Amino acid sequence: MKPTSKSIVPSGGFTIVELLVVIVVVGALAAVSFIAYSGIRQRAVDTTLQTDLRGASQQAKIAEVTSGNYPADTSGFKASSGTSYQYTVNNVLKTFCITATSGTTSYFIDQVTLPGSGACVGHVAGGANPLLLAWTQRLAGYTNSIAMSSDGTRLIATDGQFLRTSTDSGATWTQRLTAPSYEWADVSSSADGTRLFAIEGIDETAGGGSMWSSSNSGVTWVQRFGIGYPPSPGAVASSSDGMRLAVTTTALYSVDNPIFTSTDAGATWVQRSAAGLRSWGSIASSADGTRLVAAPGFGFIFTSSNSGLTWTQRATTRFWTGLASSADGTRLIASTFAGAGDSLYRSTDSGVTWSPITAAGTSINWYGATISDDGTRMAAVKSDFTNGVVVTSIDSGATWTEQTGAGRRNWQVINIIATPDGSTIALSTGFNGNIYIGKY
């Protein structure tokens, strides 16, 4: 009997090769689907940002037609969920630029162009937090004043005894002039960092009270004028070209102190007494040196629109610790020493009216303030003697961010300054030591 043959019938399963083929096909389809989804999602983000920008641009232009000026900040701009704005405006030149960011994507628009990929000059493109500064600790030790060129690379600082300069954003420093008699009180710089100015404080027995200038970035110095005792130079402000200067004078036991101005880089000086003889403290200047704002340690703020020839009394009496001005002199910011709790103050009309910046909160002490050339970026230091912090705004003071990257400490900032675009901030921290440089 022949053996019967068996038929091999498939069991209904898949072979390993077939399973691998299926996995590869499914994976390929998933990848294609993900790419397609990502593309759709990215196009949706792009469309949303461009739509938001067109709307914000239209709102800005409507405001300019109805009020004569573009908006001071972004508070009136509508934004979709996930969209954040950075805004720069110059109502003198009638220009604005808005950057809209969502995640890692940014688009921008100005007063004449359509939305484009990227960010406005001075703004931060997507992928980085546009509100936080990256901080670097520089020159160690006590520093009581600092000034900076417009690009942030050239700096001058003093610890009272020595003047020091840097040409690499504070990475290295060169010791320059030693205080001839007493100690350096304040320094200032032209926009290009070549013209530098330093004023020496005064002591009843040691003397001092002179102004010094350099036209070669601090390599050599020339003494300009001496004030004599009891008035002591308090602060110095300069125009962007370093030709127009203004110096306040102060004295511990005297209020009979004038303001001095110069129109030739300090070669000659004129005493200005129209604002009264007071114990002057802070002073700030517009870029062309024609608009000045000054304040005594305690008293009213005074402004001048003609390089100090005449002055007008402005804001109410307070302990003023610092003043700063936009390039055109229309936007001003002032810091206060309250002892109980007070605000920063600002003016958008060259000091005619002042109002508290409530969004920045209150502080026992505001140690100085600074503002960008267009007035949209601001920075200040507030301290309660134990837990101080640097705070900044990139929307004309509408919102503020605590810059904790610089640390929380008993800040006793002597000076805080910014580059014209507000992208770099430098501060000297007095007895706490060190200079800090923050960059967006």
CORJOCOR-V854304 format. One record per pair of residues at least 24 apart in sequence whose ideal C-beta (glycine too) atoms are under 10 Angstrom apart, sorted by the first residue. I is the first residue (numbers start at 1). J is the second residue. D is the distance in whole Angstrom. If there is no record, write none. Layout:
i: <I	I>
j: <J	J>
d: <D	D>
//
This chain:
i: <42	42	44	45	45	45	45	45	45	45	45	45	46	46	46	46	46	48	48	48	48	48	48	48	48	48	49	49	49	49	49	49	49	49	49	49	49	49	49	49	49	49	49	50	50	50	50	50	50	50	51	51	51	51	51	52	52	52	52	52	52	52	52	52	52	52	52	52	52	53	53	53	53	53	53	53	53	53	53	53	53	53	53	54	54	54	54	55	55	55	56	56	56	56	56	56	56	57	57	57	57	57	57	57	57	57	57	59	60	60	60	60	60	60	60	61	61	64	64	64	64	64	67	68	69	69	70	70	70	70	71	71	71	71	72	72	72	72	72	72	72	72	72	73	73	73	73	73	73	73	73	73	74	74	74	74	74	74	74	74	75	75	75	75	75	76	77	83	84	84	84	84	85	85	85	85	86	86	86	86	86	86	86	86	86	86	86	86	86	87	87	87	87	87	87	87	87	87	88	88	88	88	88	88	88	88	88	88	88	88	88	88	88	89	89	89	89	89	90	90	90	90	90	90	90	91	91	91	91	91	91	92	92	92	92	92	92	93	93	95	96	96	96	97	97	97	97	98	99	99	99	99	99	100	101	101	101	101	101	101	102	103	104	106	121	121	122	122	122	122	122	122	122	122	122	122	122	122	123	123	123	123	124	124	124	128	129	129	130	130	130	131	131	131	131	131	131	131	131	131	131	132	132	132	132	132	132	132	132	133	133	133	133	133	133	133	133	133	133	133	133	133	133	133	134	134	134	134	134	134	134	135	135	135	135	135	135	135	135	135	135	135	135	136	136	136	136	136	136	136	136	136	136	137	137	137	137	137	137	137	137	137	138	138	138	138	138	138	138	138	138	138	138	138	139	139	139	139	139	139	139	139	139	139	139	139	140	140	140	140	141	141	141	141	142	142	142	142	142	142	142	142	143	143	143	143	143	143	143	143	143	143	143	144	144	144	144	144	144	144	144	144	144	144	144	145	145	145	145	145	145	145	145	145	145	145	145	145	145	146	146	146	146	146	146	146	146	146	146	146	146	146	146	146	146	147	147	147	147	147	147	147	147	147	147	147	147	147	147	147	148	148	148	148	148	148	148	148	148	148	148	148	149	149	149	149	149	149	149	149	149	149	150	150	150	150	150	150	150	150	150	150	150	150	151	151	151	151	151	151	151	151	152	152	152	152	152	152	152	152	152	152	152	152	153	153	153	154	154	154	154	154	154	154	154	154	155	155	155	155	155	155	155	155	155	156	156	156	156	156	156	156	156	156	156	157	157	157	157	157	157	158	158	158	158	158	158	158	158	158	158	158	159	159	159	159	159	160	160	160	160	163	163	163	163	163	163	163	164	164	165	165	165	165	165	165	165	166	166	166	166	166	167	167	167	169	169	169	169	170	170	170	170	171	173	174	174	174	175	176	176	176	176	176	176	177	177	177	177	177	177	179	179	179	179	180	180	180	180	180	180	180	181	181	181	181	181	181	181	182	182	182	182	182	182	183	184	184	184	185	185	185	185	185	185	185	185	185	186	186	186	186	186	186	186	186	186	186	186	187	187	187	187	187	187	187	188	188	188	188	188	188	188	188	188	188	188	188	188	189	189	189	189	189	189	189	190	190	190	190	190	190	190	190	190	191	191	191	191	191	191	191	191	191	191	192	192	192	192	193	193	193	194	194	194	195	195	195	195	195	195	195	195	195	196	196	196	197	197	197	197	197	197	197	197	197	197	197	198	198	199	199	199	199	199	199	199	199	199	199	199	199	200	200	200	200	201	201	201	201	202	202	202	202	202	202	202	202	202	202	202	203	203	204	204	204	204	204	204	205	208	208	209	209	211	211	211	211	211	211	211	212	213	213	213	213	213	213	213	214	215	215	215	222	222	222	223	224	224	224	224	224	224	224	225	225	225	225	225	225	227	227	227	227	227	229	230	230	230	231	231	231	231	231	231	231	232	232	233	233	233	234	234	234	234	234	234	234	234	234	235	235	235	235	235	235	235	235	235	235	236	236	236	236	237	237	237	237	237	237	237	237	237	237	237	237	237	238	238	238	238	238	238	239	239	239	239	239	239	239	239	239	240	240	240	240	240	240	240	240	241	241	241	241	242	242	243	243	243	244	244	244	244	244	244	244	244	244	245	245	245	245	245	245	246	246	246	246	246	246	246	246	246	246	246	247	247	247	248	248	248	248	248	248	248	248	248	248	249	249	249	249	250	250	250	250	250	250	251	251	251	252	252	253	254	254	255	255	255	255	257	258	259	259	259	259	259	259	259	260	261	261	261	261	261	261	261	262	262	262	263	263	263	270	270	270	271	272	272	272	272	272	272	273	273	274	274	274	274	274	274	274	274	275	275	275	275	275	275	275	275	275	276	276	276	276	278	281	281	281	281	281	282	282	282	282	282	282	282	282	282	283	283	283	284	284	284	284	284	284	284	284	284	284	284	284	285	285	285	285	285	286	286	286	286	286	286	286	286	286	287	287	287	287	287	287	287	288	288	288	289	290	290	291	291	291	291	291	291	291	291	291	292	292	292	292	293	293	293	293	293	293	293	293	293	293	294	294	295	295	295	295	295	295	295	296	297	297	298	301	301	301	301	301	301	302	303	303	303	303	303	303	304	304	304	305	305	305	312	312	312	313	314	314	314	314	314	314	315	315	315	315	315	315	315	316	316	318	318	318	319	319	320	320	321	321	321	321	321	321	321	321	321	322	322	322	322	322	322	322	322	322	322	322	323	323	323	323	323	324	324	324	324	324	324	324	324	324	324	324	324	325	325	325	325	325	325	326	326	326	326	326	326	326	326	326	327	327	327	327	327	327	328	328	328	329	330	331	331	331	331	331	331	331	331	331	332	332	332	333	333	333	333	333	333	333	333	333	333	333	333	333	334	334	334	334	335	335	335	335	335	335	335	335	335	335	335	335	336	336	336	336	336	336	337	337	337	337	337	338	338	338	338	338	339	339	340	341	341	342	342	343	344	344	344	344	344	344	344	344	345	346	346	346	346	346	348	348	348	355	357	357	357	357	357	357	358	359	359	359	359	359	359	359	360	360	360	360	360	360	361	361	361	363	363	363	364	365	365	365	365	366	366	367	367	367	367	367	367	367	367	367	368	368	368	368	368	368	368	368	369	369	369	370	370	370	370	370	370	370	370	370	371	371	371	371	371	372	372	372	372	372	372	372	372	373	373	373	373	373	374	374	374	375	376	376	377	377	377	377	377	377	377	377	378	378	378	379	379	379	379	379	379	379	379	379	380	380	380	381	381	381	381	381	381	381	382	382	383	383	383	383	383	383	384	384	385	385	385	386	386	387	388	388	388	388	390	390	390	390	390	392	392	392	392	392	393	394	394	394	403	403	405	405	406	406	406	407	407	407	411>
j: <103	105	102	80	82	83	102	103	104	105	107	126	102	105	107	115	117	79	80	81	82	83	100	102	105	107	79	80	82	83	99	100	101	102	103	105	106	107	108	109	115	117	126	100	107	109	114	115	116	117	80	83	100	107	115	77	78	79	80	82	83	84	85	98	100	102	107	109	115	77	79	83	85	98	99	100	107	108	109	110	114	115	116	100	109	114	115	79	80	100	83	85	87	96	98	100	109	96	97	98	109	110	111	112	113	114	115	98	87	89	96	98	109	110	111	96	111	89	91	94	96	111	91	94	94	348	94	95	96	111	96	395	396	398	331	346	348	375	376	395	396	397	398	359	376	393	394	395	396	397	398	399	98	100	376	394	395	396	398	399	359	395	396	398	399	398	395	107	126	129	130	131	123	130	394	395	119	120	122	123	124	125	130	131	376	377	394	395	440	120	123	374	376	377	394	395	396	398	120	121	122	123	372	373	374	375	376	377	394	395	396	421	422	374	375	376	395	396	326	327	328	373	374	375	376	328	330	331	348	374	375	326	327	328	329	330	374	328	374	374	120	374	376	121	122	123	374	123	123	124	125	126	130	126	125	126	127	128	129	130	126	127	128	130	421	423	372	373	374	376	377	394	419	420	421	422	423	440	394	421	423	440	394	423	440	440	401	440	394	401	440	392	393	394	395	399	400	401	402	403	440	392	401	402	403	404	405	438	440	379	390	392	401	403	405	406	423	424	425	436	437	438	439	440	403	405	406	437	438	439	440	390	403	404	405	406	407	425	427	436	437	438	439	169	170	171	405	406	435	436	437	438	439	170	406	407	429	433	434	435	436	437	166	169	170	171	172	173	426	428	434	435	436	437	164	166	170	171	172	173	428	433	434	435	436	437	173	433	434	435	429	433	434	435	414	428	429	430	431	432	433	434	414	415	427	428	429	430	431	432	433	434	435	183	184	185	186	187	201	414	415	428	429	430	431	184	185	186	187	188	198	199	235	236	414	415	417	428	430	170	186	187	189	413	414	415	416	417	426	427	428	429	435	436	437	186	187	188	189	190	193	196	197	198	236	238	415	417	426	428	187	188	189	191	193	417	418	419	424	425	426	437	189	190	191	192	193	194	196	217	419	420	189	190	191	192	193	240	287	373	419	420	421	424	191	192	193	419	420	421	423	424	193	417	418	419	420	421	423	424	425	426	437	439	193	419	424	189	190	191	192	193	194	196	217	218	187	189	193	196	218	417	426	435	437	187	188	189	193	196	197	198	214	217	218	184	187	415	426	428	435	183	184	185	186	187	198	199	200	414	415	428	183	184	428	430	433	184	185	200	201	187	196	198	212	214	218	221	218	435	189	193	196	214	217	218	219	193	217	218	435	437	193	217	218	424	426	437	439	426	435	436	437	437	435	217	218	219	218	214	217	218	219	220	221	212	214	218	220	221	223	206	208	210	212	206	207	208	210	212	221	223	205	206	207	208	209	210	226	206	207	208	209	210	232	208	208	212	233	209	232	233	234	235	236	247	248	250	233	234	235	236	237	247	248	282	283	414	415	212	218	235	236	238	415	428	213	235	236	237	238	239	242	245	246	247	283	285	417	214	217	218	238	240	242	417	215	217	238	239	240	241	242	243	265	238	239	240	241	242	287	327	373	419	420	217	240	241	242	217	218	242	218	241	242	238	239	240	241	242	243	245	265	266	221	238	242	221	224	236	237	238	242	245	247	262	265	266	233	236	224	227	232	233	234	235	236	245	247	248	249	260	226	227	232	233	232	233	234	250	226	227	228	229	230	231	232	233	249	250	251	229	232	229	230	232	251	252	253	229	232	233	233	249	236	245	247	260	262	266	269	266	238	242	245	262	265	266	267	242	242	265	266	265	266	267	266	262	264	265	266	267	268	269	260	262	266	267	268	269	257	258	260	269	271	254	254	256	257	256	257	258	260	277	279	280	257	279	257	260	280	259	279	280	281	282	283	294	296	297	280	281	282	283	284	294	295	322	323	415	260	266	283	285	261	282	283	284	285	286	289	292	293	294	323	324	325	262	265	266	285	287	289	263	265	285	286	287	288	289	290	307	285	286	287	288	289	327	373	420	265	287	288	289	266	289	267	288	289	285	286	287	288	289	290	292	307	308	269	283	285	289	307	308	272	283	284	285	289	292	293	294	304	307	308	272	280	283	275	278	279	280	281	282	283	294	295	296	277	278	279	280	278	279	280	281	296	297	278	279	280	279	297	279	278	279	279	280	296	299	296	308	283	292	294	302	304	308	311	308	285	289	292	304	307	308	309	289	307	308	289	307	308	307	308	309	308	304	307	308	309	310	311	308	311	302	304	306	308	309	310	311	312	300	302	303	304	308	310	311	312	313	300	302	311	313	302	319	320	321	322	323	320	321	322	323	324	334	335	368	369	308	323	325	322	323	324	325	326	329	332	333	334	369	370	371	323	324	325	327	329	325	326	327	328	329	330	332	350	373	325	326	327	328	329	373	420	327	328	329	329	328	329	325	326	327	328	329	330	332	350	351	323	325	329	351	323	324	325	329	332	333	334	347	350	351	320	323	319	320	321	322	323	334	336	320	321	337	337	332	334	345	347	351	354	351	329	332	347	350	351	352	329	350	351	329	350	351	350	351	352	351	347	350	351	352	353	354	345	347	351	352	353	354	355	345	354	342	345	354	365	366	345	366	365	366	367	368	369	380	381	413	414	366	367	368	369	370	380	381	413	414	415	416	351	368	369	370	371	368	369	370	371	372	375	378	379	380	416	417	418	350	351	370	371	373	375	350	371	372	373	374	375	376	377	420	371	372	373	374	375	420	373	374	375	375	375	371	372	373	374	375	376	378	396	397	369	371	375	357	360	366	368	369	370	371	375	378	379	380	393	397	366	368	369	380	363	365	366	367	368	369	370	380	381	382	413	416	362	363	364	365	366	369	363	364	365	366	367	362	363	364	365	366	364	365	364	365	384	366	382	382	369	378	380	382	391	393	397	400	369	371	375	378	396	397	375	396	397	397	391	393	396	397	398	400	397	391	393	395	397	398	399	400	391	392	393	397	399	400	391	400	402	388	389	391	388	410	411	412	413	391	413	411	412	413	414	415	416	427	429	430	411	413	414	415	416	417	427	428	413	416	418	415	416	417	418	419	422	425	426	427	396	397	417	418	422	396	418	419	420	421	422	423	425	418	419	420	421	422	420	421	422	422	421	422	418	419	420	421	422	423	425	440	418	422	425	403	416	417	418	422	425	426	427	438	413	416	427	406	411	412	413	416	427	429	411	413	408	409	410	411	412	413	410	411	410	411	412	410	411	411	412	413	429	432	416	425	427	436	438	418	422	425	438	440	422	422	423	440	436	438	436	438	436	437	438	432	434	436	436>
d: <10	7	10	10	8	9	5	7	9	5	9	10	9	7	7	9	8	9	5	9	8	7	9	7	9	10	10	8	9	6	9	5	8	6	10	6	7	4	9	10	7	9	9	8	6	8	8	4	9	9	8	9	9	10	9	8	7	5	6	10	5	10	8	9	5	9	9	10	9	9	10	9	9	6	9	5	6	7	4	10	9	5	9	10	7	8	7	9	9	10	9	7	8	9	5	7	8	8	10	7	5	8	8	10	9	9	8	10	9	8	6	7	9	10	8	9	7	10	8	7	9	8	10	10	9	9	7	8	5	8	8	10	9	10	8	10	6	8	8	8	5	8	8	10	7	9	9	4	4	7	4	8	8	10	10	9	5	9	7	9	10	7	9	5	8	10	10	10	9	10	7	8	10	9	9	7	7	7	8	4	7	10	6	9	9	10	6	8	9	8	9	10	6	10	8	6	8	9	6	8	6	7	8	10	6	10	6	8	9	10	10	8	9	6	8	6	10	8	9	9	8	8	5	9	9	9	8	10	9	9	9	9	8	5	10	8	9	9	9	9	9	9	10	7	8	8	10	9	4	8	8	9	8	9	7	5	9	9	10	7	7	8	9	9	7	9	8	10	9	9	8	9	9	9	4	7	5	8	8	9	9	8	9	9	6	8	9	9	7	10	7	8	9	7	10	9	9	4	10	9	8	9	7	9	7	9	6	9	8	9	8	7	9	5	6	7	9	9	7	9	9	4	6	6	10	7	10	9	7	5	8	8	7	10	5	5	8	9	10	6	7	5	8	8	7	8	10	10	9	7	5	8	8	9	9	9	10	9	5	8	6	8	8	8	4	7	9	8	8	10	7	4	7	6	7	8	6	10	9	6	8	9	7	5	10	10	10	6	5	8	10	5	7	9	9	9	9	7	6	8	6	9	7	8	9	4	7	7	10	10	8	7	6	8	7	7	8	9	10	5	7	7	10	6	9	7	7	5	5	9	8	9	9	9	6	5	10	6	10	9	10	7	9	10	8	5	8	6	6	7	4	10	6	10	10	9	5	5	4	9	9	7	8	9	9	9	8	6	9	10	10	10	6	10	8	5	8	7	8	9	5	9	6	8	6	6	3	8	10	9	8	10	9	9	4	7	8	7	10	9	6	5	8	10	9	8	8	7	9	10	10	8	10	10	9	5	10	9	8	4	9	8	8	8	7	10	9	7	10	10	8	3	8	9	6	9	9	8	8	10	10	9	7	8	8	5	8	6	8	5	9	8	9	8	6	10	7	9	9	6	6	8	4	8	8	6	7	10	10	10	10	9	9	8	9	10	10	6	8	10	8	7	8	6	8	9	7	8	8	10	9	9	7	9	6	4	8	10	10	9	9	10	8	7	9	8	9	6	9	7	6	9	5	9	9	10	8	9	10	8	9	5	8	9	7	7	8	8	9	5	10	9	7	10	9	10	8	7	7	8	10	8	10	5	4	4	8	8	10	5	7	3	8	9	9	7	9	9	10	9	7	6	7	7	8	10	10	9	7	7	5	5	9	9	9	10	9	9	8	10	10	10	7	10	9	10	10	9	5	6	4	10	8	7	10	9	10	9	10	10	9	9	7	10	8	9	9	10	6	8	6	6	3	8	9	9	9	4	7	8	8	10	10	10	7	9	9	8	8	6	9	9	9	10	7	7	10	10	8	3	8	10	6	9	8	9	8	10	8	5	9	6	7	6	9	10	8	6	9	8	9	9	9	4	8	8	5	10	6	9	9	10	9	9	9	7	5	6	8	9	9	7	8	6	8	8	4	7	9	9	8	8	8	6	8	10	10	10	10	10	7	9	6	8	8	8	7	8	8	6	8	8	10	8	9	9	6	5	8	10	8	7	10	10	8	9	10	8	10	9	4	7	9	7	8	9	8	9	8	5	9	9	8	9	10	10	5	8	8	8	5	7	9	9	9	9	8	10	10	8	10	10	8	6	6	8	8	10	9	9	8	7	6	5	9	8	10	9	9	9	10	9	7	9	10	9	5	5	4	9	8	7	9	9	9	10	8	9	9	9	6	10	7	9	10	6	8	6	6	3	8	9	9	9	4	7	8	8	9	8	9	9	8	8	9	9	10	9	7	7	9	10	7	3	8	9	6	9	8	10	8	8	10	10	8	5	9	6	8	5	10	8	9	8	6	10	9	7	10	9	9	3	6	7	5	6	9	8	9	9	8	6	8	5	5	6	8	7	10	6	10	8	10	9	10	7	5	9	8	9	9	10	7	8	6	9	9	6	8	8	10	9	8	9	6	4	8	9	10	10	8	7	10	9	8	9	10	8	9	4	7	9	8	10	9	9	8	10	8	7	5	5	9	9	5	9	7	8	9	4	9	8	9	8	8	9	9	9	6	8	9	9	6	7	5	4	9	8	9	9	10	9	7	10	9	4	5	4	10	9	7	9	9	10	9	9	10	10	6	10	8	6	7	6	6	3	8	10	9	10	9	8	4	7	8	7	8	8	8	8	9	10	7	7	9	10	8	3	8	9	6	9	10	8	8	10	5	9	6	8	6	10	8	8	8	6	9	7	9	4	9	9	6	7	10	7	8	9	9	8	6	8	9	6	7	8	8	8	9	6	4	8	10	10	9	8	7	9	10	8	8	10	8	9	5	7	8	7	7	8	7	10	8	4	10	9	8	7	8	10	9	10	9	9	7	6	6	6	8	10	10	9	10	7	7	4	5	8	8	9	9	10	8	7	10	9	8	10	10	8	5	5	5	9	10	8	9	9	8	8	8	9	9	10	7	9	9	10	6	7	6	6	4	9	10	10	10	8	4	7	8	7	8	9	8	10	7	6	9	9	8	3	9	9	8	10	10	8	9	8	10	10	10	5	7	5	8	6	9	7	10	8	9	10	7	10	9	9	4	7	5	4	9	6	8	9	9	9	10	9	10	8	5	9	10	8	5	7	8	8	7	6	7	8	6	8	7	10	9	7	10	10	6	8	6	8	9	10	8	9	9	8	9	8	8	6	8	8	10	10	10	8	10	5	9	8	9	10	8	9	6	6	6	6	6	10	7	7	9	5	8	7	9	8	9	9	9	10	9	8	9	9	9	6	6	4	8	9	8	9	9	8	10	5	7	6	4	9	8	9	10	7	10	9	5	5	4	10	8	7	9	9	9	9	10	7	8	10	6	8	6	6	3	8	10	9	9	4	7	8	8	8	8	9	9	7	7	9	10	8	3	8	9	9	8	8	10	8	6	9	6	8	5	10	8	8	9	7	10	9	5	9	4	6	7	9	8	10	10	8	6	5	7	8	9	10	6	9	9	6	10	9	8	8	10	9	8	8	7	8	7	9	9	7	8	9	9	7	10	8	10	6	10	8	5	10	6	10	10	8	10>
//
